[in-house]
Amino acid sequence: MAYTIAAQMYTLRDYLNTEAQMKSSLEKLVGYGYSAVQLSAVGAMNGDRPEVSAQLAKKMLDDNGMKCIATHRDWKNLLNFTEREIEFQKTLGCDYAAIGGIPDEFRKKGANGYRQWIDEAAPVIETLRTSGIQFAYHNHSHEFERFGDGKQQFFDLLIEEASKDLMLEVDLYWVAHAGVNPIKLLKRITGRVPVVHIKDKAIIDGQVAMAPIGEGNLDWNEFLPALETAGSKWICVEQDQCLRDPFDCMKSSYDYLTRASTL
């Protein structure tokens, strides 16, 4: 396989509030086979005086033979303190930063808001690019709402009107949840999806639920080859909600993906 499996730490956010918790969580992930993470919602790294600095996080990752392949960062900080954010990324040895979605102040304005954010983001994207850092947008399902005459979705604006240097951190669960064909979408954005997020979609007691990869109904036999074709380098396992121990969910997803890669 051309991609590497990474763990999105957001899944384990309840176990990342102290240095000791972060250390233990990384060790567990290494034990499951993960060699890379995306740092997002790590409580121990938040605040004005974080218990875990970028320097310490890098050491903890190095001690476990792991790499930070992506982050989720606050948009206002990226906009107003771009050089500080670049330093943070470089300290981690991470050349990919994303936001978890469009800020509410833009989203509530519909298409005009998306276009305003695209304009505001352009110089930030360029500054990051010249420093060797790719910047990406992570989707949920609301980006696929149609507007105007119904011929366009908000996500079309990110594809067609934003700089091609804006990477698209596609979350395949939310794409499928929105009723969009993930394979067709990946074909449209080939070369702009170095990192993707994945989780499975199950029906439990008649209700939709997020599940470990291979325990739901999404067609991974079709999706995984499509990711390779689209040029994805990192597949990030992210399960926003877990119906059992999240560490067990992360292990189950990794085991499935490694088995799938040998079929």
N, C-alpha and C positions, 0 to 999 in steps of 0.2 A: 504494500500500500504506500502511496506517496505522501500521506498525511501522518501526523503524530497525534495521539490521544492526550488531551490535557484535561485537568480538573478545574472547573469554575468554582472558586472558593465561596461564592455566594451561596451555594448549596449547603455549606457547612457554617454559615454565618453565626449560628448560635453557639458555636464551639471555637470562636476566634476572637474572644474579647480580652484575652490576656496573652502575654508572651508564652507562658507555659501551654496554654490551649493551642496556640498556633503551632508551637513546636510539636506537640503530640499529634495534631491533625496532619501536619506534613509527613511525619513518620508513618502514620497509618496509610496515607496515600501512596507513599513509596512502597510500602509493603504489599499493596494491591497491584503495583506495577506502573503507576503513573510516574512520569519523569518531567512533567511540566504543569504549570498552573496559570490561571488567570486570577489576579488579585482584585477582588471586588467585595465590598461590604465586610472588610476585615476590621472589626471593632478596635483591635489592639493597635491599628495603624491610623486611627482617626483622631481628630481633635488637635488643639494647638500644641499639646505636649504628648504625642503618642508614645505608648509604652514600647512599640516596635517602630523604629525609624526605617527609612528606605535602606540605609546601610545595614541595619541589623537584619532586615528581611532578606537582603541579598546574601548575607552570611548564612542565615538559616537555610535558605534554598541551596546554597553551595554545599553546606554540610550534608545535605541529603541528596546531592547529585541532581538537583532539579533546576529548572529554568522558569522564569516568569516570561510568558509569551504574550501577555496582554494585560491591560488594566481597564477598569471603568473609573472615569474621573468626573469631577463636578464641572459642569459646563462653565459656570461663572469663573472658576479658577483657571480653566484653560483659556478663557477669553481675556481675563484681566491680569493674570500672572503667568503668561505663557512661558517665559524663560524659567521660572521656578518649576513649572510642570515638566519642562524639558530636562532640567537637572534631576528631578525625581525619577523620570523614566530612565535616564542614562545611569543613575546610581543603581537602579534595579537591573540594568543590562537588558532593558525591554524596549523594543523599537515599534511598539504598537499600542496606541491608546484609543479608547472608545468612550462614548457616552451611552447610557442605558436607555435613551429615548429623547424625543424632543421636549424641551422644557415647556411646562404648562402655559407660560405666558405666550408662547408661539402656537401651541396646539389649539388653544381655544379660538384662535383667529382663522382656523381652517387653512385653505390653500394659501391665502395671503401670509399667514403666519409661517408656514413652511418655507415660503419664498424669502421672507424676512430672515429666518434663521440661516438659510442657505447663503444669503448675502453676508450676514454677520460672521458666518463660519469660514468664509473663503480665505481671509488673511491669516486666520489661525491655522487652517490646513496647510497653507503655503509655508508659514514659519516652521511648523512641525516638520514638514517635508524636507525643507532645506537643512534641518538638523538630523535627518535620517529617521524620522519617526512617522509612521503611517497613522492616520486618524480615521476612525470608523464610527458608523451609526448603527446601534443595535435596535432591531425592531421588536414590536409586539404585534398585536393583530389590528390595532386601530389605524395603523398606517395604510391599511388596505381598504379603508372606507372610500367609497366613490363620492365625487363632488361635482358640482356644476351640472353639465348635461349627462353625467353618469358614465362618461367615456374614459375618465381618468381616475386613478387612485392616488392618494397622497404619496405613496411610495414611488409612483412614476416620477414625481418631481425630484426625488433624491437621485433617481437613476439618470434622468434626462437633463435636469437643469442645474444640478450641482456639478462642481468640478469632478472630473474623472479621478482625481486624487482622493476624493472621499470614498473610503472603503465602506463596504456594507457588511456588517457583522450579523449575518442572517441567522435568525433563530428559526429552525425548520418547524418546530412545534407550532409556533405562533403563525407561521405562514400557512400550514395545513389547517390550523384552527380557524383561520380567516376564510377558508374555502378556496385558497389559491394553490395551484399545482406547483409544488416546490421544484420539481425538475425543470419545468418550463421557466420558472423564475431564475434558477441557477444558470440556465443557458443564456438568459438576457444579460447577466452580470458577470459572466466569465472573466476572470482576471481581477475582479474587485472584491473577492471573498476569501482572503487568506485565512481568516478565522471564522468558524461557524459555531453556533451553539445547538446542541441537540438534547432532546429528552423524548420519551415516548408518550403516546396518548392512549389511555386505556378507558374502558367503561367498567365501572365498579358499582354494583347495586343500582344500575341504570343511570349513573352520573359520570360525567367526564372527569378524569383524574390524570394528573401527571404521573409517569411511571418510569422506572429504569429502562434503558434501551433493551429491546427484545421482549419486554413484558407487556407491550401494548399492541396497537394495531397499525402503526406507521410502517411503511414498506421499506425497510432498511436494505433489502436486496436490490432495490432500485435507487434509493437515496445515496448510499455510500459510493457506488461507481460514479454517480452524477457529481458528487463532491470532488472526486479526483479529476474528472473532466473539467470542472469549473476552476481548477487550480488551487483548491483549498489546501493549506499546509498544516493547519491545526484544527482538530475537531475537539471542541470544548464541551464536556459533559456538564450540563447545568440543569438541576431539577429544583425548580423554585419551591415546590411543596412535596414533601415526602410522607407517605402513609405508614412508613416504618423507619427504623434507624437510618439517617441519611448516609452514614458511612457504609452501611450494607448496600444501600442503593448505588452508591458510587462504585463499590466493588462489583456489583452485579452488572452495571453498565460496561465497566472495563472488561470484565470476563466475556461478555457477549461480543463486544467489538473486536477483541483479539481473536475470538473463535471465528467470527465472520470474515476476518481478513485472511484466514487460511483456507476458506471454502473455495 
